[in-house]
């Protein structure tokens, strides 16, 4: 069931930052652009609550009334992502202490200690008052709690709550000592009061490493759950007055500190902010959209923010080329978005985002390239109405993404500083993506049985329960691909003794003795045995001992020349592939030719930079044909149907214009 009656088209609007005389002018301009929604009240706490018991909704009432008159749907922010100055001044417990032990002063945003009793009192109180005052309005279609939750706190208050969290998680101090292997470096604790967060003044290491990864992992879990509790506090406050309107908060793709699969359990629908850089590959943007879709088992998401042209916070804030904003918007829709929203509707006159792109630029008129492009897209979306809503992506391939593995792998001191979790996964995603095969990003709690092929590279941290789930998946006929740096440790980052990949040894039919490490510029030759196709590996090279597995490729260099690098093991009714290095592009192509042949999944042959993605709903099957480059491209379609944007029937060879998009409603009879 779709959450909205039509595709929301709008974005963040902050009229409280502007003179009232321009508000009506904005309404006329945005209406001309076919905007139908506005996200308001995201950063207004200081205006709404001047002191502890004083609330002033007079300006917000005017803003809401104006949006109602102009038939805008409202995504209602709770304003709790930035503290009011009085709160920071009078109640220092709300201010964060950073990793280096420095207590923060009032400033910036995302600045509240998540375990501050003061913050946990006033934030949900404000959310409740907003819901009581505005939750009954039919124009309010979504609650937007806080904004881009982020960061950590290492204050004494957090330390105290962390100790309580540990007692609840482990029960006894002895179990904490065992989990963290505290006999190492004489760290054995004799009292919970001796435990401190892993900051720079203790066992923390700047960057992404950890002296005691078990401690750091638990603090990451604790911090993520603490911030999630802030979301839950506000959601519960809203639900006292509004039981139906969906509640969300805007996520940030593969943002490392927060476990979004845990957040998704508490969110009614997923929303996220997409800000690729000028050189972000389309495959990476697609992977992030797919990750957001995967957080709730394929449910469509909200594209809450993107820029209509230019960001302001990246090293190089390039303009989007003509047509690129439209393409990127439809790219999000193709991968599961049921909204197209922007930050922001009008440019700020001051502050840190005054050069961030907007629908209404500082010139304040409609006579801009961005406005013309936004209007074209608005007209198209208005014409589409609800046609694409609640569309799902059929997929036979799942790619495991797990935040605790993300943390654990990058906390590890060794073996290779260049090994990055998200980049490593993208290497696998990219190979499937370029073949035109749909991919679902899945968590470890997802149902693996729905996939013919499960990719789980760099699955560093494997519990007994996860191993049993994977073994069962393969035994019942699934095909697994895993890789170097998999199955090494348990949930506390303690090594599985008995050889790598630990509890995955049986399903993979191998054991790994050791792994060589090297910079990416060093390549070790690899050859596939069936046809001597040459490739290379880098980053890590596992020394593999096959047990029951068949060897598919060997090293052709170094002292481990002619030893296995890629294997396949028959296990029950299924198969488990193991890749003992980071293959180059040629190697990945050859390897997945073998994998997909065994699974029975056929690649689609599209030109480079052309992507075809599918969504299905009760109204039909829709193929999004997208050109991710500036030059026009010819594409030979293997399906036919009407392009919803041009109303023309497309079949056979067609030409995609620069950054062009077709949305083809497939003629099921003609293509059966």
VOGU-3710 file (C-alpha; in Angstrom, 3 decimals, decimal comma):
1> xxxxxxxxxx> 0,000/0,000/0,000  1,331/3,410/-0,982  1,841/5,952/1,809  0,867/8,933/-0,349  -1,955/9,576/-2,805  0,485/10,890/-5,397  4,226/11,311/-5,727  5,359/14,041/-3,352  7,293/16,743/-5,188  8,809/19,469/-3,049
11> xxxxxxxxxx> 11,465/19,874/-0,409  12,789/21,739/2,615  11,264/25,177/3,020  12,390/27,590/5,736  10,207/30,713/5,531  11,089/31,611/9,126  14,506/32,591/7,738  12,927/34,984/5,228  10,933/38,240/5,307  7,217/37,516/5,241
21> xxxxxxxxxx> 6,829/39,715/2,155  8,454/37,010/-0,020  6,369/34,103/1,275  3,458/34,568/-1,138  5,862/35,173/-3,983  7,492/31,828/-3,143  4,106/30,093/-3,160  3,381/31,359/-6,658  6,785/30,336/-7,984  6,672/26,876/-6,392
31> xxxxxxxxxx> 3,120/26,297/-7,586  4,222/27,165/-11,129  6,921/24,493/-10,763  4,161/21,966/-9,932  5,450/21,503/-6,389  2,863/19,780/-4,205  4,659/19,442/-0,875  6,932/21,252/1,554  9,074/19,996/4,414  8,874/22,587/7,184
41> xxxxxxxxxx> 9,950/23,234/10,756  13,165/21,196/10,567  15,291/23,759/12,447  12,958/26,016/14,442  13,335/24,944/18,061  14,765/28,290/19,146  11,709/30,091/17,755  9,144/27,600/19,020  10,413/27,381/22,581  12,064/30,553/23,920
51> xxxxxxxxxx> 12,430/29,078/27,429  11,648/26,035/29,557  7,871/26,417/29,792  7,179/28,994/27,069  6,070/27,932/23,581  5,264/30,208/20,660  3,661/28,705/17,555  2,441/31,973/16,039  4,870/32,058/13,108  4,487/28,326/12,480
61> xxxxxxxxxx> 0,712/28,763/12,438  1,114/31,359/9,664  3,366/29,063/7,651  0,980/26,125/7,954  -2,024/28,283/7,047  -0,223/29,605/3,974  0,668/26,089/2,800  -2,915/24,953/3,339  -4,264/27,812/1,217  -1,927/26,883/-1,600
71> xxxxxxxxxx> -2,774/23,160/-1,424  0,647/21,949/-0,309  1,049/18,626/1,461  3,219/19,027/4,549  6,139/16,922/5,747  6,307/18,195/9,316  9,684/18,446/11,052  9,984/18,273/14,833  12,872/20,794/14,976  14,944/18,752/17,411
81> xxxxxxxxxx> 18,147/18,409/15,377  19,605/21,642/16,798  19,350/22,819/20,394  18,044/26,240/21,418  20,764/28,397/22,954  19,048/28,742/26,333  19,027/24,974/26,801  22,717/24,587/26,037  23,545/27,494/28,384  21,357/26,518/31,340
91> xxxxxxxxxx> 21,658/22,737/31,133  25,220/21,734/30,134  24,294/18,032/30,208  22,786/18,480/26,723  26,176/19,376/25,217  28,255/16,603/23,731  31,794/15,642/24,674  33,802/14,601/21,633  36,193/11,697/21,044  39,103/13,809/22,271
101> xxxxxxxxxx> 37,438/14,503/25,618  36,506/18,119/24,824  33,147/19,349/26,199  31,345/21,250/23,447  29,747/24,648/23,713  26,564/25,812/22,016  26,896/25,796/18,232  26,295/23,895/15,022  23,602/21,183/14,884  23,198/17,456/15,735
111> xxxxxxxxxx> 24,726/18,696/18,928  22,734/17,013/21,705  24,019/14,289/23,982  21,602/11,419/23,234  21,611/10,353/26,880  21,042/13,814/28,336  18,039/13,739/30,694  17,329/17,351/29,702  17,266/16,573/25,980  15,160/13,460/26,519
121> xxxxxxxxxx> 12,682/15,576/28,470  12,284/18,531/26,130  12,654/16,944/22,662  9,696/14,541/22,929  7,687/17,220/24,745  8,063/19,509/21,713  7,218/16,687/19,292  4,077/15,952/21,288  2,973/19,590/21,304  3,436/19,779/17,532
131> xxxxxxxxxx> 1,411/16,604/17,002  -1,321/17,876/19,315  -1,533/21,181/17,461  -1,119/20,027/13,838  -1,472/16,245/13,702  -5,169/16,325/12,837  -4,631/18,412/9,686  -5,221/16,448/6,453  -2,345/18,337/4,811  0,166/16,763/7,240
141> xxxxxxxxxx> 1,198/13,612/5,366  4,388/12,676/7,212  6,272/13,428/10,437  9,976/14,142/9,972  11,722/13,572/13,321  14,998/15,434/13,891  17,271/15,586/10,822  20,176/13,420/9,669  20,905/11,864/13,055  24,679/11,636/13,403
151> xxxxxxxxxx> 27,728/11,733/15,632  28,716/10,351/19,013  29,058/11,560/22,571  31,663/10,481/25,146  30,580/12,509/28,173  30,477/11,239/31,738  26,718/10,911/31,519  27,050/8,629/28,490  29,732/6,650/30,319  27,333/6,018/33,215
161> xxxxxxxxxx> 24,504/4,945/30,909  26,951/2,771/28,935  27,787/0,868/32,123  24,080/0,250/32,704  23,786/-0,903/29,084  26,677/-3,337/29,605  25,109/-4,786/32,743  21,897/-5,396/30,824  23,728/-6,909/27,838  26,158/-9,157/29,704
171> xxxxxxxxxx> 24,749/-9,581/33,176  28,110/-10,055/34,876  31,475/-8,349/34,754  33,153/-11,694/34,081  31,230/-11,979/30,817  32,391/-8,480/29,828  36,003/-9,436/30,532  35,605/-12,593/28,498  33,902/-10,820/25,578  36,559/-8,107/25,385
181> xxxxxxxxxx> 39,498/-10,441/26,047  40,679/-8,052/28,742  43,628/-10,173/29,853  45,289/-8,597/26,833  47,348/-5,583/27,990  46,257/-6,192/31,593  42,849/-4,617/31,025  40,875/-6,906/33,296  38,092/-5,015/35,077  37,125/-5,658/38,690
191> xxxxxxxxxx> 34,237/-3,187/38,736  31,840/-1,774/36,150  32,831/1,683/37,389  36,332/1,139/35,945  34,965/0,966/32,388  35,264/4,131/30,303  34,173/4,811/26,712  36,844/4,145/24,064  37,756/7,792/23,446  41,136/9,338/22,661
201> xxxxxxxxxx> 41,919/9,660/26,372  41,361/5,938/26,848  41,560/2,976/24,481  40,295/4,750/21,379  42,467/5,276/18,312  41,724/8,270/16,048  40,200/7,347/12,732  38,646/3,917/12,346  40,908/1,613/14,384  40,510/0,289/17,934
211> xxxxxxxxxx> 42,856/-1,039/20,617  40,040/-3,157/22,016  37,595/-3,740/19,196  35,155/-5,529/21,512  34,856/-2,379/23,637  34,617/-0,105/20,587  32,029/-2,357/18,935  29,880/-2,283/22,037  30,179/1,478/22,299  29,120/1,809/18,657
221> xxxxxxxxxx> 26,143/-0,423/19,384  25,339/1,624/22,473  25,659/4,978/20,698  23,516/3,857/17,760  20,834/2,520/20,100  20,984/5,683/22,226  20,303/7,896/19,207  17,608/5,487/18,035  15,976/5,860/21,440  15,790/9,627/20,839
231> xxxxxxxxxx> 13,802/8,858/17,683  11,554/6,436/19,563  10,947/9,011/22,316  9,641/11,531/19,792  7,647/8,979/17,832  5,876/7,863/20,999  5,102/11,474/21,862  3,596/12,012/18,392  1,546/8,829/18,617  -0,264/10,127/21,719
241> xxxxxxxxxx> -2,001/12,641/19,459  -1,631/11,256/15,932  -1,927/7,497/15,523  -1,893/7,272/11,728  0,440/9,701/9,968  3,670/7,917/8,974  6,818/8,828/10,872  10,337/8,944/9,424  13,752/10,508/9,792  16,147/11,198/6,939
251> xxxxxxxxxx> 19,034/8,734/6,691  22,333/9,194/4,867  23,106/6,088/2,822  25,986/4,049/4,229  26,536/6,445/7,132  28,857/4,488/9,370  28,017/5,296/13,023  24,327/4,294/12,975  22,878/0,845/12,315  20,092/1,724/9,917
261> xxxxxxxxxx> 18,620/-1,799/9,919  17,811/-1,221/13,604  16,400/2,240/12,812  14,224/0,769/10,064  12,362/-1,404/12,564  11,061/1,749/14,256  10,452/3,852/11,119  7,137/3,666/9,272  8,910/4,409/6,027  12,506/5,057/5,047
271> xxxxxxxxxx> 13,670/8,442/3,827  17,149/9,493/2,865  19,291/12,321/1,497  21,181/11,611/-1,753  24,199/13,810/-2,383  26,584/12,163/-4,856  29,723/14,095/-5,757  30,648/15,156/-9,275  32,512/11,877/-9,845  30,313/9,367/-7,984
281> xxxxxxxxxx> 29,671/6,353/-10,268  26,024/5,708/-11,125  26,507/2,205/-9,734  27,346/3,605/-6,285  24,283/5,877/-6,302  22,208/2,858/-7,324  23,692/0,799/-4,471  22,783/3,462/-1,925  19,199/3,657/-3,230  19,002/-0,133/-3,096
291> xxxxxxxxxx> 20,352/-0,113/0,460  17,593/2,280/1,523  15,004/0,097/-0,222  16,456/-2,972/1,452  16,175/-1,616/4,985  12,492/-2,581/5,047  12,531/-5,622/2,757  11,926/-3,827/-0,526  9,448/-1,201/0,679  9,580/2,044/-1,357
301> xxxxxxxxxx> 11,357/4,968/0,283  11,277/8,752/0,266  13,986/10,690/-1,531  13,862/13,358/1,169  16,743/15,527/-0,047  18,847/16,079/-3,128  20,147/19,270/-4,624  18,558/20,695/-7,770  22,056/21,615/-8,951  24,883/22,406/-6,559
311> xxxxxxxxxx> 25,973/21,276/-3,105  28,060/23,516/-0,879  29,961/21,206/1,490  31,991/18,938/-0,790  35,553/19,756/-1,916  34,348/20,473/-5,474  30,730/21,579/-5,725  30,067/21,185/-9,414  26,818/22,199/-11,061  24,598/19,432/-12,301
321> xxxxxxxxxx> 24,689/19,484/-16,075  21,489/20,211/-18,035  19,209/17,190/-17,661  21,253/15,589/-14,887  18,921/16,573/-12,045  15,977/15,037/-13,888  17,953/11,861/-14,574  19,080/11,532/-10,945  15,522/12,041/-9,735  14,194/9,283/-11,972
331> xxxxxxxxxx> 17,187/7,131/-11,025  15,986/7,272/-7,411  12,430/6,461/-8,502  13,702/3,546/-10,597  15,344/2,076/-7,488  12,383/2,534/-5,171  11,650/6,205/-4,384  8,004/7,266/-4,131  8,915/10,945/-3,661  11,223/13,475/-5,304
341> xxxxxxxxxx> 12,241/16,168/-2,846  14,972/18,757/-2,643  17,035/20,672/-0,201  16,060/23,414/-0,563  13,113/25,342/-2,033  14,657/28,797/-1,542  18,321/29,590/-0,941  19,300/30,807/2,487  20,457/34,406/2,775  23,102/33,577/5,363
351> xxxxxxxxxx> 24,703/30,789/7,335  26,609/27,712/6,256  24,190/26,703/3,479  23,777/29,994/1,652  25,560/28,585/-1,422  23,659/25,276/-1,407  21,441/24,905/-4,465  17,710/25,636/-4,392  14,656/25,838/-6,611  14,449/29,612/-6,025
361> xxxxxxxxxx> 17,918/31,097/-6,271  19,145/34,336/-4,694  17,940/36,189/-7,789  14,398/35,347/-6,649  12,853/34,819/-10,097  11,721/31,967/-12,330  14,185/32,963/-15,039  16,846/30,349/-14,255  17,953/27,086/-15,831  17,309/25,192/-12,602
371> xxxxxxxxxx> 13,746/26,458/-12,331  12,984/25,505/-15,927  14,312/21,979/-15,377  12,488/21,593/-12,072  9,255/22,723/-13,726  9,658/20,196/-16,555  10,126/17,414/-14,017  7,180/18,687/-11,966  4,896/18,609/-14,997  5,962/15,041/-15,784
381> xxxxxxxxxx> 5,426/13,840/-12,218  2,025/15,533/-12,073  1,065/13,704/-15,259  2,283/10,373/-13,832  0,021/10,828/-10,779  0,102/7,571/-8,777  1,180/5,320/-11,654  4,546/4,345/-10,194  3,698/4,384/-6,498  4,378/1,305/-4,385
391> xxxxxxxxxx> 6,403/-0,281/-7,173  8,657/-3,156/-6,140  11,920/-4,372/-7,671  12,003/-8,066/-8,561  15,433/-9,522/-7,809  17,099/-12,926/-7,624  20,323/-11,557/-6,132  20,916/-10,333/-2,592  24,035/-8,507/-1,346  24,615/-8,551/2,418
401> xxxxxxxxxx> 25,297/-5,191/4,070  25,791/-5,273/7,828  26,706/-2,305/10,031  28,379/-4,378/12,740  30,609/-5,972/10,104  31,294/-2,470/8,780  32,442/-1,381/12,234  34,358/-4,552/13,053  36,272/-4,809/9,789  37,431/-1,202/9,955
411> xxxxxxxxxx> 38,244/-1,316/13,680  40,732/-4,114/12,991  44,387/-3,117/13,242  45,570/-4,902/10,127  45,896/-6,542/7,767  45,430/-3,784/5,153  44,686/-0,111/5,752  43,292/0,245/2,211  40,549/-2,335/2,774  37,287/-0,381/3,167
421> xxxxxxxxxx> 34,010/-2,196/3,735  31,661/-0,120/1,559  34,132/0,085/-1,333  34,728/-3,674/-1,162  30,989/-4,373/-1,360  30,568/-1,870/-4,177  33,168/-3,813/-6,190  30,786/-6,804/-6,156  27,652/-4,708/-6,630  29,218/-2,975/-9,629
431> xxxxxxxxxx> 29,844/-6,236/-11,465  26,221/-7,344/-11,117  24,954/-3,835/-11,880  26,888/-3,547/-15,140  25,219/-6,763/-16,317  21,756/-5,225/-15,930  20,789/-7,573/-13,090  18,686/-6,232/-10,213  20,167/-6,459/-6,711  18,600/-6,270/-3,276
441> xxxxxxxxxx> 20,741/-5,012/-0,406  19,897/-7,228/2,560  20,695/-7,462/6,254  21,676/-10,533/8,224  18,112/-10,790/9,551  16,639/-10,815/6,025  15,085/-13,905/4,466  17,883/-15,362/2,305  15,636/-18,030/0,799  14,051/-15,541/-1,602
451> xxxxxxxxxx> 17,363/-15,230/-3,494  19,006/-17,659/-5,889  22,343/-15,925/-5,333  23,581/-14,388/-2,073  26,718/-12,229/-2,107  28,433/-11,865/1,275  31,944/-10,511/0,639  34,113/-9,410/3,572  31,681/-10,970/6,043  34,274/-10,458/8,751
461> xxxxxxxxxx> 32,093/-11,039/11,800  30,057/-14,259/11,798  28,146/-15,539/14,787  27,101/-19,153/15,263  23,524/-18,184/14,394  24,524/-16,401/11,174  26,724/-19,332/10,128  23,846/-21,754/10,674  21,539/-19,516/8,635  24,030/-19,337/5,757
471> xxxxxxxxxx> 24,709/-23,093/5,871  20,974/-23,778/5,788  20,497/-21,392/2,854  23,156/-23,173/0,795  22,120/-26,675/1,845  18,587/-26,005/0,581  19,825/-24,970/-2,860  21,097/-21,402/-2,572  24,353/-20,182/-4,069  26,707/-18,195/-1,834
481> xxxxxxxxxx> 29,633/-15,986/-2,829  31,926/-14,955/-0,010  35,510/-13,767/0,102  38,681/-12,998/1,911  38,200/-11,418/5,369  35,077/-13,500/5,999  34,261/-15,633/9,025  37,247/-14,419/11,031  35,686/-13,259/14,309  32,629/-13,533/16,529
491> xxxxxxxxxx> 30,378/-10,672/17,629  32,994/-9,536/20,173  35,780/-9,416/17,556  37,487/-12,495/18,988  39,002/-14,869/16,439  37,271/-18,150/15,614  40,005/-20,650/16,412  40,698/-23,598/14,135  41,455/-21,780/10,891  39,738/-19,209/8,730
501> xxxxxxxxxx> 36,961/-18,679/7,662  35,866/-20,019/11,040  32,257/-21,250/11,054  32,128/-20,923/7,251  34,853/-23,549/6,700  32,371/-26,382/6,198  30,101/-24,605/3,723  33,059/-23,242/1,710  35,002/-26,509/1,885  38,338/-24,778/2,563
511> xxxxxxxxxx> 40,550/-23,421/5,301  42,771/-20,377/5,034  46,215/-20,537/6,629  47,218/-16,862/6,321  46,701/-13,840/4,099  49,265/-11,677/2,352  48,605/-7,921/2,230  49,692/-5,351/-0,320  48,846/-1,865/-1,609  46,415/-1,641/-4,514
521> xxxxxxxxxx> 49,195/-0,713/-6,940  50,701/-4,181/-6,472  48,967/-6,917/-8,451  49,367/-10,690/-8,135  48,599/-12,648/-11,339  45,617/-15,007/-11,260  44,544/-17,595/-13,858  41,270/-19,497/-14,219  42,033/-23,177/-14,696  39,275/-23,985/-17,181
531> xxxxxxxxxx> 40,496/-21,584/-19,874  43,637/-19,882/-18,490  41,910/-16,484/-18,566  44,413/-14,142/-16,918  43,446/-11,664/-14,212  45,001/-10,249/-11,067  44,304/-9,764/-7,381  45,340/-7,135/-4,873  44,821/-5,924/-1,272  44,818/-9,452/0,181
541> xxxxxxxxxx> 45,846/-12,881/-1,056  44,620/-15,816/1,031  46,706/-18,976/1,312  43,925/-21,525/0,785  43,786/-25,241/1,592  40,911/-26,946/-0,271  39,126/-29,659/1,684  36,020/-30,570/-0,304  36,012/-27,549/-2,628  36,893/-27,537/-6,339
551> xxxxxxxxxx> 39,650/-25,118/-7,358  38,576/-22,674/-10,089  41,615/-20,385/-10,228  45,202/-20,314/-8,986  47,766/-17,632/-8,265  50,416/-17,219/-10,961  52,933/-15,305/-8,897  54,574/-14,872/-5,489  55,686/-17,764/-3,273  52,095/-19,066/-3,311
561> xxxxxxxxxx> 52,137/-19,524/-7,093  49,925/-22,374/-8,329  47,927/-22,478/-5,085  44,156/-21,852/-5,039  42,654/-18,366/-5,052  39,029/-19,116/-6,103  37,063/-22,213/-5,123  33,557/-23,652/-5,369  32,105/-26,165/-2,923  28,987/-28,272/-3,385
571> xxxxxxxxxx> 27,091/-28,254/-0,098  23,757/-30,015/0,154  21,712/-28,864/-2,832  23,648/-25,610/-3,242  27,078/-24,151/-3,875  29,486/-21,851/-2,043  32,098/-19,825/-3,928  35,106/-18,358/-2,126  37,282/-15,586/-3,576  40,601/-15,268/-1,767
581> xxxxxxxxxx> 41,637/-11,878/-3,136  40,346/-8,579/-4,485  39,942/-9,365/-8,183  40,475/-6,827/-10,935  37,713/-6,009/-13,429  38,700/-8,798/-15,819  38,778/-11,297/-12,982  35,377/-10,231/-11,669  33,863/-10,555/-15,149  35,259/-14,057/-15,641
591> xxxxxxxxxx> 34,321/-15,141/-12,122  30,709/-13,981/-12,368  30,341/-15,590/-15,784  30,917/-18,840/-13,888  28,674/-17,964/-10,930  25,726/-16,752/-12,983  25,949/-19,734/-15,334  25,650/-22,080/-12,367  22,739/-20,110/-10,905  20,955/-19,668/-14,225
601> xxxxxxxxxx> 20,771/-15,875/-14,220  21,214/-14,160/-17,592  23,032/-10,858/-18,010  21,545/-8,010/-20,038  23,824/-6,466/-22,652  23,302/-2,707/-22,403  25,752/-0,073/-23,665  28,184/1,369/-21,137  26,569/4,123/-19,027  23,071/2,886/-19,910
611> xxxxxxxxxx> 21,030/1,386/-17,093  17,688/-0,392/-17,278  15,856/-0,872/-13,972  12,455/-2,445/-13,272  9,618/-1,639/-10,867  6,341/-3,525/-10,667  3,043/-2,652/-9,033  -0,639/-3,414/-9,583  -0,696/-1,081/-12,574  1,992/-2,960/-14,485
621> xxxxxxxxxx> 5,692/-3,484/-15,105  7,800/-0,383/-15,738  11,256/-0,317/-17,288  13,376/2,768/-16,592  15,913/3,240/-19,385  18,526/5,790/-18,307  21,559/7,372/-19,949  24,138/8,312/-17,312  26,340/10,315/-19,652  26,158/13,606/-21,508
631> xxxxxxxxxx> 26,384/12,131/-25,026  23,297/10,564/-26,663  23,289/6,772/-26,907  21,567/4,197/-29,064  19,942/1,318/-27,209  18,368/-1,830/-28,622  15,416/-2,625/-26,362  14,406/-6,259/-25,868  10,941/-5,208/-24,711  8,275/-2,854/-26,021
641> xxxxxxxxxx> 5,670/-0,531/-24,592  4,605/3,065/-24,145  7,052/5,614/-22,749  5,077/7,367/-20,020  7,025/10,600/-20,542  6,673/11,054/-24,303  3,528/8,916/-24,827  5,336/7,157/-27,694  5,544/3,411/-28,251  9,157/2,235/-28,020
651> xxxxxxxxxx> 10,558/-0,958/-29,456  13,835/-2,094/-30,985  16,574/0,501/-31,441  15,966/3,850/-29,760  18,129/6,888/-29,059  18,536/8,125/-25,506  19,339/11,843/-25,392  21,962/13,347/-23,100  21,061/12,270/-19,544  17,861/10,957/-21,075
661> xxxxxxxxxx> 15,177/8,795/-19,453  12,410/6,588/-20,812  9,849/5,015/-18,490  8,346/2,210/-20,502  5,155/0,524/-19,368  5,870/-2,920/-20,701  3,338/-4,434/-23,091  2,993/-7,744/-21,269  1,261/-9,518/-24,170  3,805/-8,410/-26,764
671> xx> 6,708/-9,348/-24,495  5,363/-12,697/-23,268
//
